[in-house]
Amino acid sequence: MARIKRSVAARKKRRKVLAHARGYWGTKKSSYRRAKEQVLRSFNYQYRDRRVRKRDFRRLWIARINAAARLNGLTYGEFMHGLRLAEVELNRKVLADLAVHEPDAFASLVTRAREAREKHLAAA
């Protein structure tokens, strides 16, 4: 049985790894062995941090909504509960954007949430 020569495939694989390693510091950009380790680690960070980014943005939006709601006399939890009772279906990203760029519109949402909460408490 003939032996398999894989020089073309091996070179292509190494070239691909070194291309991913461009911009790394020291031998991580030029030594295949070091580059392979770092590229693998980088891909793991990249995969993890795509999920972490979503968490970070949600935390930022909640902090902004909370700050704006407190300026209008409600806590974040009271405000969100009131919106749910008032059947206002805006996500946190939009609410945070309103809180920062359109404070008057956000204040009207706070008023609607407060009225819905008071009606709910009176009925209970």
NORDAJO-V922535 format. One line per field, one symbol per residue. ss: DSSP state (2 for helix, 1 for strand, 0 for the rest). phi: phi as a letter, one per 30 degrees, with the letter a starting at -180 (. if undefined). burial: 1 if it has 24 or more other ideal C-beta (glycine too) atoms within 12 Angstrom, else 0. A space follows every 50 residues. Layout:
# NORDAJO-V922535
ss=???
phi=???
burial=???
This chain:
# NORDAJO-V922535
ss=00000022222222222222000002222002222222222222222222 22222222222222222222200002222222222000000222222222 202222222222222222222220
phi=.ddccbdddddddddddddddejdciddcbdedddddddddddddddddd ddeddddddddddddddddddcjbdeddddddddddhcccdddddddddd cbdddddddddddddddddddddd
burial=00000000000000001101100000010000001001100000000000 00000000001101110110010101011101100101010100110110 000001001101110110000000
